[in-house]
Amino acid sequence: MPTATMTTKGQVTIPLAVRKSMGLEPGFKIHFIPNEDGTFTLHAATRPITDLFGFFGPYEGKPLTVEEMNERMMDSVAEENK
């Protein structure tokens, strides 16, 4: 079982095996999620954009042009300001 020691400043180096398993990279933020039994679950709060691949499912339509996207955004803003 990987183990780490906390410094007097409260800092802990996450063992390499844990970093690899969680896909952690320098600069990632980590959430400490409390469990009802008093333990904590670590969750990588920063993920690469590629992790979103397939998140929304397949796109079923023709891609929009930049002009079409801008027009839809302006229409949306106009609707909100009515």
Salt bridges, closest charged atoms under 4 A:
ASP51 OD2 - ARG47 NH1 3.07
GLU68 OE2 - LYS62 NZ 3.23
GLU79 OE2 - LYS82 NZ 3.03
